[in-house]
Amino acid sequence: MRRNKVITADAAIALIRDGDTVSCSGFVGIGTPEALIGALEQRFTQTAAPANLTLVFAAAPGDGKDRGLNRLAHEGLIKRAIGGHWSLLPRLAALAMDNRIEAYNLPLGVISHLYRDAAAGRPGTLTKVGLGTFVDPRQDGGKINARTTEDLVRILPIDGEEWLFYKAFRLDVALIRGTTADLDGNITMEREALVLDAQAAAMAARNANGLVIAQVERIVGRGALDARNVVVPGILVDHVVLAPQSAHRQTYATDYNPAFSGEVRMHPHEIALPPLDERKLIARRCAFELPFDGVVNLGIGMPEVIAAVAAEEQVLDHLTLTTEPGVVGGIPQGGLDFGAAVNTDALFHQNQQFDFYDGGGLDLACLGMAEIDRHGNVNVSRFGPRLAGAGGFINISQSARHLVFAGTFTAGNLDIVIEGGRVRIAREGRTRKFVKSVEQITFNGSLAAAKGQSVHYVTERCVFALRAGGLQLIEVAPGIDIDKDILAHMAFRPIMDGIKVMDARLYTPGPMGLSTILSTLQRGGGLRDDADCPIGIANSTPLQYAVGIRR
């Protein structure tokens, strides 16, 4: 008789050995096996075992406080961590920044592909993703601290072109999560918001003669599952753990929303509209770049608001919005629901989404920005003692046909007033974002300019474009004084040529008529070039990028 694979969390975690390499699924709280993580922490605090683990994670399975992989931030438990996104893992990041563990930050998409390549027995992943950034071995090679010495990334020239080769890891244990398991370990994900890399990670561990432990919320008998709904076949799974509901929430913000798993659809009018503040101003200006019939990625933070603007302007039917964990279509969510979406068209596995992204499938990407220098370099990954990590930023920013960075001009207690279609800076932010040199290069502006990538930097008071000679100031908001409100708060002087006034419709309440604006651009007519109707993007972006026309 076939054995029953269902055991307790404690019994499953007891099988992890000292020195194992353990991967953990999860994107924020989605797909994060909280019960397994909790059992691992409890075992270590009670017995000091297992010790010296290598922890591998693509996204950041955590809430920015105490949940997820933050629970494993114990000296002695973790020897090395290889992660894509660290900002929601402050306790683990503290160990890395204090030089108490070996630690790497590699692009999220690369780690996602490494699971698949490890499963296939390949030596590693070959890609251009990361060239010219901090993961390039001529910079940091993805190493976070001085304790970290092994080279996981190297330059590999092929036919006169530079590529990066990322060394594959051997997975001893894969911790994954699903919805339903049968007694043979077949796993479905009908109530999960994402499928992530559970299948690839399980296959990588299985093919390395490792251990696969799956957390689920319900168990059914043999033969009860539709084979077409099985995401992780039972041949890849060693043990199944039934988790309590408190350790199996759909996201860290939501116990369960049937719209996140595609059981129901939401009407766009049900989406809360953001107030007209600096975040919405920036999102509105970014929305001028949206390509009709194009495919768009929206990053975490400021870009999240663009989806709400698109819904308010009734242009969602003309776009396909995506997010890096695999969402295709629908409306991405924000905050601790980030990664989930409503009204989705389809779900990719996370590694498949990055195949699409890396291959040039994105017509437009809107990402956040924290530090920008005169070359157009952007840092979103490291700031003094704070480690944010790159996440999918490097994959997405290097590969999108047209790229928009979104963020306030300064940071920290910024206060703006919008009145009469004009902007007034009531209180300037404490921290400059346009600096002489970024602390870490997460996006290389010089390489992007050299290959002709269309790049804009959108703030609440002005817009810059990337040129061969650096940043060019191309638009200024009505009411903003260039010398007092812009140049005085920059550590460098941008190119100053052909500056336009930003469209006044951005600064007035109510819908802007975005559908008409984008339709005009789609026809190639552009917007009128005069003070009454500023041109917006028509003069600053090549049309094939502005409207997503593929050549």
MIRO-668228 format. One record per residue (C-alpha): residue number from 1; residue in one letter; z negated, y negated, x. Coordinates in nm, 4 decimals, decimal comma. Each point is the difference from the previous one (the first is absolute). Layout:
# MIRO-668228
n;res;w;v;u
NUM;A;Z;Y;X
...
This chain:
# MIRO-668228
n;res;w;v;u
1;M;0,0000;0,0000;0,0000
2;R;0,0724;-0,3550;0,1081
3;R;-0,3120;-0,1919;0,0842
4;N;-0,1298;-0,2939;-0,1989
5;K;0,0392;-0,3101;0,2203
6;V;-0,2569;-0,2128;-0,1849
7;I;-0,3165;-0,0650;0,2027
8;T;-0,2600;-0,2768;0,0260
9;A;0,0519;-0,3127;0,2067
10;D;-0,2847;0,0952;0,2335
11;A;0,1466;0,3453;0,0606
12;A;0,3434;-0,1429;0,0727
13;I;-0,1243;-0,2703;0,2352
14;A;-0,2135;0,2574;0,1859
15;L;0,3276;0,1463;0,1313
16;I;0,0866;-0,3136;0,2018
17;R;-0,0722;0,0528;0,3707
18;D;-0,1043;-0,2308;0,2825
19;G;0,2999;-0,1764;0,1517
20;D;0,2364;0,0618;-0,2932
21;T;0,2750;-0,2461;-0,0877
22;V;-0,0488;-0,0872;-0,3670
23;S;0,2473;-0,1901;-0,2175
24;C;-0,1113;-0,1687;-0,3213
25;S;0,2240;-0,1075;-0,2860
26;G;-0,0514;-0,3193;-0,1964
27;F;0,1434;-0,3447;-0,0627
28;V;-0,2993;-0,2266;-0,0653
29;G;-0,1705;0,2205;-0,2629
30;I;0,3116;0,1740;-0,1285
31;G;0,0124;0,3599;0,1141
32;T;-0,3149;-0,0425;0,2090
33;P;-0,2066;0,3251;-0,0074
34;E;-0,3380;-0,1699;-0,0343
35;A;-0,1919;0,3227;-0,0683
36;L;0,1298;0,1608;0,3203
37;I;-0,0703;-0,3096;0,2059
38;G;-0,3531;-0,0191;-0,1411
39;A;-0,0658;0,3667;0,0793
40;L;0,1226;-0,0512;0,3574
41;E;-0,2289;-0,2988;0,0478
42;Q;-0,2969;0,1874;-0,1467
43;R;0,0558;0,3010;0,2242
44;F;0,0113;-0,2184;0,3117
45;T;-0,3070;-0,2080;-0,0867
46;Q;-0,1991;0,3172;-0,0717
47;T;0,1230;0,2232;0,2841
48;A;0,1826;-0,2238;0,2538
49;A;0,3053;0,2201;-0,0547
50;P;0,2935;0,0005;0,0117
51;A;0,0217;-0,2293;0,3014
52;N;0,2749;-0,1825;0,1877
53;L;0,2647;0,0122;-0,2711
54;T;0,3395;-0,1693;0,0268
55;L;0,0662;-0,1788;-0,3289
56;V;0,3590;-0,0693;-0,1156
57;F;0,0890;-0,2183;-0,2974
58;A;0,3177;-0,1841;-0,0992
59;A;-0,1252;-0,2602;-0,2462
60;A;-0,3624;-0,1113;-0,0229
61;P;-0,1996;0,2354;-0,2245
62;G;-0,2829;-0,2449;-0,0627
63;D;-0,1260;-0,2902;-0,2087
64;G;-0,0843;-0,2546;0,2690
65;K;-0,3700;0,0911;-0,0242
66;D;-0,1616;0,3439;-0,0087
67;R;0,2364;0,2420;-0,1707
68;G;0,2762;0,2197;0,1366
69;L;0,0235;0,0446;0,3760
70;N;-0,2668;-0,2684;0,0484
71;R;-0,2422;0,2849;-0,0720
72;L;0,1121;0,1792;0,3172
73;A;-0,0719;-0,2919;0,2334
74;H;-0,2706;0,1815;0,1959
75;E;-0,0106;0,0192;0,3777
76;G;0,0235;0,3614;0,1030
77;L;0,1905;0,1010;-0,3135
78;I;0,3208;-0,1833;0,0962
79;K;0,1363;0,0074;0,3529
80;R;0,3477;-0,1397;-0,0696
81;A;0,1694;-0,1671;-0,2975
82;I;0,3746;-0,0449;-0,0513
83;G;0,0690;-0,2218;-0,2974
84;G;0,2679;-0,2120;-0,1599
85;H;-0,2132;-0,2482;-0,1950
86;W;-0,3564;-0,0912;0,0917
87;S;-0,0922;-0,3064;-0,2056
88;L;-0,1740;0,1981;-0,2754
89;L;-0,1958;0,2048;0,2557
90;P;-0,2310;-0,2622;0,1557
91;R;-0,2681;0,2492;0,1060
92;L;0,2494;0,2226;0,1792
93;A;0,1801;-0,3052;0,1411
94;A;-0,3312;-0,1230;0,1441
95;L;-0,0290;0,3206;0,2038
96;A;0,3508;-0,0592;0,1320
97;M;-0,0476;-0,3697;0,0777
98;D;-0,3344;0,0697;0,1708
99;N;0,1717;0,2528;0,2289
100;R;-0,2153;0,2855;-0,1330
101;I;0,2896;0,2282;-0,0986
102;E;0,3588;0,0435;0,1165
103;A;0,2220;-0,1728;-0,2516
104;Y;0,3673;-0,0627;-0,0730
105;N;0,1850;-0,2124;-0,2538
106;L;0,3493;0,1359;-0,0631
107;P;0,2415;-0,1051;-0,2777
108;L;-0,0907;0,1620;-0,3311
109;G;0,3537;0,1277;-0,0509
110;V;0,0044;0,1571;0,3447
111;I;-0,3216;0,1931;-0,0669
112;S;0,1457;0,1071;-0,3336
113;H;0,3073;0,1333;0,1818
114;L;-0,2156;0,1629;0,2681
115;Y;-0,1564;0,2227;-0,2678
116;R;0,3463;0,1231;-0,0944
117;D;0,1174;0,0384;0,3603
118;A;-0,3177;0,1869;0,0933
119;A;0,0580;0,2325;-0,2956
120;A;0,3513;0,0711;0,1278
121;G;-0,1256;0,0740;0,3509
122;R;0,1713;-0,3023;0,1532
123;P;-0,1565;-0,1677;0,3045
124;G;-0,0207;-0,3395;-0,1686
125;T;0,1765;-0,2777;-0,1887
126;L;0,2948;-0,1964;0,1417
127;T;0,0514;-0,3466;-0,1497
128;K;0,0620;-0,3658;0,0764
129;V;-0,3023;-0,0960;-0,2104
130;G;-0,2500;-0,1830;0,2196
131;L;0,2344;-0,1291;0,2702
132;G;-0,1167;-0,3413;0,1194
133;T;-0,3354;0,0276;-0,1800
134;F;-0,3483;0,0935;0,1190
135;V;0,0824;0,3710;-0,0368
136;D;0,2765;-0,0326;0,2582
137;P;-0,1381;0,1590;0,3219
138;R;0,1020;-0,3152;0,1894
139;Q;-0,2669;-0,1759;-0,2057
140;D;-0,3011;0,2030;-0,1236
141;G;0,1664;0,3281;-0,0950
142;G;-0,2089;-0,0050;-0,3175
143;K;-0,3250;0,0345;0,1955
144;I;-0,2888;-0,1940;-0,1520
145;N;-0,2515;-0,0042;0,2853
146;A;-0,0565;0,0689;0,3693
147;R;-0,1463;0,3439;-0,0692
148;T;0,3358;0,1142;-0,1330
149;T;0,2216;0,1090;0,2887
150;E;0,2382;0,2762;-0,1125
151;D;0,3562;-0,1200;-0,0622
152;L;0,1188;0,1042;-0,3463
153;V;0,3108;-0,2214;0,0051
154;R;0,2764;-0,0263;0,2584
155;I;0,3416;-0,1627;0,0392
156;L;0,2892;0,2419;-0,0277
157;P;0,3491;-0,1382;0,0771
158;I;0,2879;0,1682;-0,1851
159;D;0,3637;-0,1045;0,0553
160;G;-0,1085;-0,3331;0,1409
161;E;-0,2389;-0,0813;-0,2880
162;E;-0,3788;-0,0077;0,0117
163;W;-0,1955;0,2240;-0,2352
164;L;-0,3710;0,0728;-0,0342
165;F;-0,1236;0,3578;0,0145
166;Y;-0,3364;0,0653;-0,1682
167;K;-0,1740;0,3177;0,1129
168;A;-0,0852;0,2442;-0,2788
169;F;-0,3562;0,1186;-0,0536
170;R;-0,1181;0,3492;-0,0897
171;L;-0,1913;0,0014;-0,3294
172;D;-0,2931;0,2410;-0,0202
173;V;-0,1150;-0,1153;-0,3435
174;A;0,1666;-0,1857;-0,2869
175;L;-0,2160;-0,1508;-0,2752
176;I;0,2157;-0,0716;-0,3060
177;R;-0,0430;-0,0744;-0,3701
178;G;0,1738;0,0945;-0,3236
179;T;-0,0643;0,0248;-0,3719
180;T;0,0160;0,3670;-0,0975
181;A;-0,0190;0,3213;0,2046
182;D;0,0455;0,3571;-0,1040
183;L;-0,1940;0,2829;0,1596
184;D;0,2771;0,0513;0,2568
185;G;-0,0299;-0,3613;0,1213
186;N;0,3175;-0,1428;-0,1529
187;I;-0,0619;-0,3729;-0,0454
188;T;0,1460;-0,2411;-0,2555
189;M;-0,0497;-0,3778;-0,0109
190;E;0,0641;-0,0985;-0,3603
191;R;-0,2956;-0,2414;-0,0181
192;E;0,0385;-0,1420;0,3506
193;A;0,1564;-0,3423;0,0472
194;L;0,1811;0,1169;0,3187
195;V;0,0927;0,3246;0,1756
196;L;-0,0150;-0,1499;0,3534
197;D;0,0349;0,2439;0,2936
198;A;-0,2141;0,2832;-0,1373
199;Q;0,2839;0,2514;0,0178
200;A;0,1111;-0,0910;0,3544
201;A;-0,3553;-0,0112;0,1387
202;A;-0,0842;0,3340;-0,1607
203;M;0,3141;0,1546;0,1461
204;A;-0,0780;-0,1434;0,3448
205;A;-0,3489;0,1530;-0,0015
206;R;0,1182;0,3313;-0,1488
207;N;0,2772;0,0393;0,2593
208;A;-0,2479;-0,0719;0,2819
209;N;-0,2205;0,2839;-0,1305
210;G;-0,2422;-0,2645;-0,1227
211;L;-0,2063;-0,0514;-0,3136
212;V;0,1053;-0,1772;-0,3225
213;I;-0,2691;-0,1075;-0,2487
214;A;0,1031;-0,1516;-0,3319
215;Q;-0,2257;-0,1993;-0,2318
216;V;0,0941;0,0137;-0,3695
217;E;-0,1496;-0,0991;-0,3334
218;R;0,0760;0,3179;-0,1944
219;I;0,0706;0,3704;0,0501
220;V;0,2306;0,2234;-0,2048
221;G;0,0868;0,3685;0,0122
222;R;0,2850;0,1647;0,1856
223;G;0,3413;-0,0668;-0,1527
224;A;-0,1205;-0,2963;-0,2069
225;L;0,1882;-0,2674;0,1983
226;D;0,3647;-0,0981;-0,0418
227;A;0,1549;0,0704;0,3408
228;R;0,2023;-0,3230;-0,0219
229;N;-0,3211;-0,2012;-0,0121
230;V;-0,1539;0,1628;0,3069
231;V;-0,0051;-0,2521;0,2888
232;V;-0,1885;0,2113;0,2550
233;P;0,0751;0,3738;-0,0273
234;G;-0,2918;0,2375;0,0268
235;I;0,1443;0,1617;0,3148
236;L;-0,1019;-0,3221;0,1808
237;V;-0,3547;-0,0192;-0,1411
238;D;-0,2992;0,1938;0,1300
239;H;-0,2779;-0,1296;-0,2239
240;V;-0,0346;-0,2015;-0,3202
241;V;-0,3044;-0,2123;-0,0817
242;L;-0,0776;-0,1140;-0,3545
243;A;-0,1285;-0,3583;0,0230
244;P;-0,2253;-0,1876;-0,2431
245;Q;0,1688;-0,2874;-0,1824
246;S;-0,2053;-0,2555;0,1938
247;A;0,1697;0,1202;0,3205
248;H;0,3463;0,0238;-0,1538
249;R;0,0802;-0,3410;-0,1454
250;Q;0,3683;-0,0852;-0,0302
251;T;-0,0527;-0,3120;0,2147
252;Y;-0,3103;-0,1694;0,1344
253;A;0,0376;-0,2633;-0,2742
254;T;0,1005;0,2257;-0,2899
255;D;-0,1487;0,3275;-0,1238
256;Y;0,3237;0,0920;-0,1706
257;N;0,2949;-0,1960;-0,1376
258;P;0,2735;0,2136;-0,1598
259;A;0,2533;-0,2711;0,0850
260;F;-0,0612;0,0634;0,3713
261;S;0,1035;0,3639;-0,0411
262;G;0,2966;-0,0715;-0,2262
263;E;-0,1491;0,1373;-0,3221
264;V;0,0436;-0,3321;-0,1797
265;R;0,1986;-0,3143;0,0647
266;M;-0,1267;-0,3580;-0,0148
267;H;0,1840;-0,2923;-0,1517
268;P;0,0521;-0,2761;0,2585
269;H;-0,1821;-0,2414;-0,2330
270;E;-0,3177;0,2029;0,0612
271;I;0,0007;-0,1065;0,3651
272;A;-0,2456;-0,2809;0,0732
273;L;0,1707;-0,3179;0,1191
274;P;-0,1558;-0,1676;0,3044
275;P;-0,1010;-0,3693;-0,0135
276;L;0,2153;-0,2627;0,1678
277;D;-0,1806;-0,0103;0,3334
278;E;0,1153;0,0329;0,3611
279;R;0,0498;0,3760;-0,0369
280;K;0,2270;-0,0385;-0,2996
281;L;0,1883;-0,2895;0,1633
282;I;0,0802;0,2164;0,2977
283;A;0,0926;0,2959;-0,2202
284;R;0,2287;-0,2208;-0,2059
285;R;0,1852;-0,1232;0,3082
286;C;0,0295;0,3569;0,1269
287;A;0,1398;0,0976;-0,3389
288;F;0,2961;-0,2317;0,0651
289;E;0,1037;0,2588;0,2603
290;L;-0,0042;0,2958;-0,2396
291;P;0,3354;0,1827;0,0016
292;F;0,1524;0,0842;-0,3365
293;D;0,0573;0,3764;-0,0142
294;G;-0,1748;0,0308;0,3357
295;V;-0,2842;0,2130;0,1344
296;V;-0,3143;-0,1895;0,1033
297;N;-0,3237;0,0835;0,1819
298;L;-0,3103;-0,2035;-0,0807
299;G;-0,2829;0,0123;0,2536
300;I;-0,3732;-0,0231;-0,0543
301;G;-0,1724;-0,3357;-0,0535
302;M;0,2019;-0,3099;-0,0814
303;P;0,3258;0,1894;-0,0753
304;E;-0,1732;0,1941;-0,2786
305;V;0,0240;-0,3104;-0,2220
306;I;0,3807;0,0087;0,0118
307;A;0,0053;0,2919;-0,2438
308;A;-0,1971;-0,2048;-0,2555
309;V;0,2355;-0,2959;0,0490
310;A;0,3024;0,2257;-0,0485
311;A;-0,1555;0,1334;-0,3214
312;E;-0,0731;-0,3511;-0,1282
313;E;0,3568;-0,1068;0,0789
314;Q;0,1417;0,3134;-0,1690
315;V;0,2053;0,1104;0,2999
316;L;-0,1630;0,3388;0,0603
317;D;0,2910;0,1780;-0,1677
318;H;0,2289;-0,1389;0,2715
319;L;-0,2081;0,1330;0,2930
320;T;-0,1423;0,3197;0,1380
321;L;-0,3418;-0,0660;0,1493
322;T;-0,1419;0,2539;0,2435
323;T;-0,3099;0,0513;0,2123
324;E;-0,0322;0,2041;0,3179
325;P;-0,2081;0,2953;-0,1295
326;G;0,2962;0,1124;-0,2110
327;V;0,0252;-0,2136;-0,3157
328;V;0,3550;-0,0636;-0,1228
329;G;0,0374;-0,2467;-0,2867
330;G;-0,2603;-0,1409;-0,2352
331;I;-0,2681;-0,2563;0,0736
332;P;-0,2226;0,0500;0,3071
333;Q;-0,3732;-0,0614;-0,0413
334;G;-0,2341;-0,1974;0,2246
335;G;-0,3512;0,0024;0,1417
336;L;-0,1653;0,3437;0,0180
337;D;0,2748;0,1255;-0,2355
338;F;0,2605;-0,0816;0,2675
339;G;0,2445;0,2851;0,0430
340;A;0,0008;0,0808;-0,3710
341;A;0,2615;-0,1386;-0,2359
342;V;0,0781;0,0022;-0,3698
343;N;0,3376;0,0787;-0,1598
344;T;0,1260;0,1727;0,3133
345;D;0,3452;0,1589;0,0111
346;A;-0,0843;0,2627;0,2614
347;L;-0,2369;0,0991;0,2791
348;F;0,1055;0,0902;0,3510
349;H;-0,2199;0,1835;0,2429
350;Q;-0,1230;-0,2670;0,2409
351;N;0,2071;0,1338;0,2919
352;Q;0,3116;-0,0095;-0,2192
353;Q;-0,0672;-0,3619;-0,0925
354;F;-0,0064;-0,0874;0,3677
355;D;0,3264;0,1891;0,0540
356;F;0,1485;-0,2334;-0,2590
357;Y;-0,1618;-0,3093;0,1502
358;D;0,0737;0,0799;0,3647
359;G;0,3622;0,0710;-0,0835
360;G;0,0561;-0,3489;-0,1428
361;G;-0,0493;0,0679;-0,3701
362;L;-0,1955;-0,3200;-0,0694
363;D;0,1970;-0,3061;-0,1060
364;L;-0,3127;-0,2141;0,0222
365;A;-0,3569;0,0387;0,1231
366;C;-0,2776;-0,2490;-0,0704
367;L;-0,2963;0,0403;0,2346
368;G;-0,3113;-0,1940;0,0895
369;M;-0,0496;-0,2028;0,3175
370;A;-0,3116;-0,1011;0,1903
371;E;0,1143;-0,1449;0,3338
372;I;0,3466;-0,1334;0,0794
373;D;0,1289;-0,1489;0,3256
374;R;0,3045;-0,2089;0,0944
375;H;0,2102;0,3108;0,0687
376;G;-0,0596;0,1228;-0,3534
377;N;-0,2320;0,2788;0,1146
378;V;-0,2529;0,1031;-0,2667
379;N;-0,3434;0,1552;0,0437
380;V;-0,1680;0,1750;-0,2918
381;S;-0,1723;0,2765;0,1936
382;R;-0,2740;-0,1329;0,2296
383;F;-0,2152;-0,3141;0,0139
384;G;-0,2706;-0,0142;0,2640
385;P;-0,2655;0,2546;-0,1004
386;R;0,1732;0,0844;-0,3291
387;L;0,2463;0,2907;-0,0119
388;A;0,2324;-0,0018;-0,2991
389;G;0,2691;0,2352;0,1227
390;A;0,3719;-0,0120;-0,0661
391;G;0,0282;0,2371;-0,2953
392;G;0,3623;0,0167;-0,1140
393;F;0,0658;-0,3561;0,1153
394;I;0,1907;0,0935;0,3173
395;N;0,2302;0,2487;-0,1729
396;I;0,0727;-0,2352;-0,2872
397;S;0,0406;-0,3246;0,1945
398;Q;0,2375;0,1507;0,2569
399;S;0,2254;0,1686;-0,2533
400;A;0,0391;-0,2284;-0,3047
401;R;0,3319;-0,1814;-0,0367
402;H;-0,1770;-0,3212;-0,0953
403;L;-0,3645;-0,0693;0,0792
404;V;-0,2418;-0,2538;-0,1444
405;F;-0,3478;-0,0568;0,1408
406;A;-0,2413;-0,1553;-0,2485
407;G;-0,3308;-0,1739;0,0588
408;T;-0,1862;-0,3283;-0,0124
409;F;0,0743;-0,2514;0,2757
410;T;-0,3608;0,0003;0,1190
411;A;-0,2870;0,2368;-0,0812
412;G;-0,3674;-0,0300;-0,0889
413;N;-0,1173;-0,2210;-0,2861
414;L;0,3400;-0,1595;-0,0607
415;D;0,0101;-0,2053;-0,3219
416;I;0,3211;-0,1380;-0,1468
417;V;0,0605;-0,2059;-0,3122
418;I;0,3174;0,0301;-0,2066
419;E;0,0679;-0,3010;-0,2199
420;G;0,3133;-0,1654;-0,1303
421;G;0,2247;0,2554;0,1685
422;R;-0,1433;-0,0883;0,3411
423;V;-0,2424;0,1567;0,2463
424;R;-0,3016;-0,1672;0,1548
425;I;-0,2196;0,1547;0,2680
426;A;-0,3521;-0,0712;-0,1214
427;R;-0,1637;0,1981;0,2808
428;E;0,1773;0,1493;0,2973
429;G;-0,0695;0,3584;0,1052
430;R;-0,2276;0,0581;0,2978
431;T;0,2351;0,2258;0,1914
432;R;0,3494;-0,0684;0,1283
433;K;0,2536;0,2754;-0,0640
434;F;0,2916;-0,1515;0,1921
435;V;-0,1219;0,0547;0,3555
436;K;0,1343;-0,0271;0,3533
437;S;-0,0013;0,3775;0,0515
438;V;-0,1031;0,2728;-0,2425
439;E;-0,2825;0,2257;0,1135
440;Q;0,2022;0,3135;-0,0703
441;I;0,3682;0,0418;-0,0885
442;T;0,0353;0,1950;-0,3233
443;F;0,3470;-0,1480;-0,0655
444;N;0,2250;-0,1111;0,2845
445;G;0,1877;-0,3138;-0,0997
446;S;0,2228;-0,0139;0,3061
447;L;0,1326;0,3527;-0,0555
448;A;0,0554;-0,0738;-0,3700
449;A;0,1918;-0,3188;0,0799
450;A;0,2105;0,1797;0,2614
451;K;0,1156;0,2600;-0,2530
452;G;0,0671;-0,2638;-0,2670
453;Q;-0,2738;0,0994;-0,2436
454;S;-0,0553;-0,2584;-0,2742
455;V;-0,3679;-0,1076;0,0110
456;H;-0,1927;-0,2704;-0,1875
457;Y;-0,3638;-0,1101;0,0181
458;V;-0,1234;-0,1385;-0,3332
459;T;-0,3158;-0,2070;-0,0477
460;E;-0,1329;-0,2189;-0,2796
461;R;0,1230;-0,3167;0,1736
462;C;0,3093;0,0940;0,2005
463;V;0,2484;0,2694;0,0948
464;F;0,1248;0,1016;0,3446
465;A;0,3030;0,2083;0,0970
466;L;0,0405;0,2103;0,3130
467;R;0,2726;-0,1220;0,2322
468;A;0,1116;0,1041;0,3495
469;G;-0,1993;-0,2924;0,1407
470;G;-0,3170;0,0723;-0,1992
471;L;-0,1404;-0,1241;-0,3302
472;Q;0,1895;-0,2647;-0,1955
473;L;-0,1704;-0,2092;-0,2684
474;I;0,2447;0,0112;-0,2925
475;E;-0,1988;-0,1001;-0,3104
476;V;-0,2988;-0,2205;-0,0764
477;A;-0,1912;-0,0222;-0,3279
478;P;0,0072;-0,3243;-0,1998
479;G;-0,3063;-0,2077;0,0873
480;I;-0,0402;0,1477;0,3497
481;D;0,0103;-0,2241;0,3063
482;I;0,1743;0,1859;0,2837
483;D;-0,1954;-0,1651;0,2817
484;K;-0,3457;0,0033;-0,1641
485;D;0,0120;0,3209;-0,2036
486;I;0,2247;0,2225;0,2117
487;L;0,0551;-0,0983;0,3639
488;A;-0,3620;-0,1074;0,0512
489;H;-0,1131;0,3556;-0,0785
490;M;0,2484;0,1893;0,2178
491;A;-0,0378;0,0907;0,3674
492;F;0,3736;-0,0481;0,0553
493;R;0,2811;-0,2174;-0,1307
494;P;0,2597;0,1883;-0,2060
495;I;0,3708;-0,0716;-0,0066
496;M;0,0444;-0,3012;-0,2295
497;D;0,3473;-0,0095;-0,1509
498;G;0,1300;-0,0161;-0,3552
499;I;-0,3387;-0,0017;-0,1751
500;K;0,0150;0,0215;-0,3796
501;V;-0,2561;-0,0669;-0,2721
502;M;-0,1298;0,3186;-0,1612
503;D;0,1046;0,0572;-0,3601
504;A;-0,2202;-0,2039;-0,2343
505;R;0,0011;0,2845;-0,2539
506;L;-0,2376;0,1890;0,2288
507;Y;-0,2737;-0,2545;-0,0679
508;T;0,0197;-0,0287;-0,3795
509;P;-0,1797;0,2184;-0,2584
510;G;0,1896;0,2585;-0,1998
511;P;0,2969;0,2181;0,0929
512;M;0,2497;-0,1418;0,2496
513;G;0,3123;0,1550;-0,1493
514;L;0,0263;0,2317;0,2979
515;S;0,2572;0,2239;-0,1658
516;T;0,2442;-0,2910;-0,0213
517;I;-0,0738;-0,1033;0,3583
518;L;0,0662;0,3489;0,1345
519;S;0,3067;0,0456;-0,2190
520;T;0,1454;-0,3201;0,1458
521;L;-0,0604;0,1271;0,3516
522;Q;0,1494;0,3384;-0,0952
523;R;0,3214;-0,1740;-0,1015
524;G;0,0007;-0,1777;0,3354
525;G;-0,0245;-0,3497;-0,1428
526;G;-0,3324;-0,0864;0,1634
527;L;-0,2328;-0,2700;-0,1267
528;R;0,0866;-0,3673;0,0014
529;D;-0,0695;-0,1681;0,3334
530;D;-0,1661;-0,3208;-0,1090
531;A;-0,3490;-0,1462;-0,0280
532;D;-0,0218;0,0678;-0,3733
533;C;0,0780;0,3686;0,0391
534;P;-0,0867;0,1134;0,3522
535;I;0,2086;0,2875;0,1247
536;G;-0,2730;0,2579;0,0584
537;I;0,1399;0,2922;0,1911
538;A;0,3715;-0,0606;-0,0496
539;N;0,0477;-0,1914;0,3261
540;S;-0,2506;0,1957;0,2046
541;T;0,0886;0,3626;-0,0714
542;P;0,3369;0,1755;0,0366
543;L;0,1097;0,0997;-0,3486
544;Q;0,0297;0,3692;0,0778
545;Y;-0,3727;0,0048;0,0796
546;A;-0,1073;-0,2392;-0,2748
547;V;0,1453;0,2096;-0,2801
548;G;-0,0043;0,3432;0,1602
549;I;0,3781;0,0463;0,0213
550;R;0,0679;0,2931;0,2313
551;R;0,2935;-0,0104;0,2339
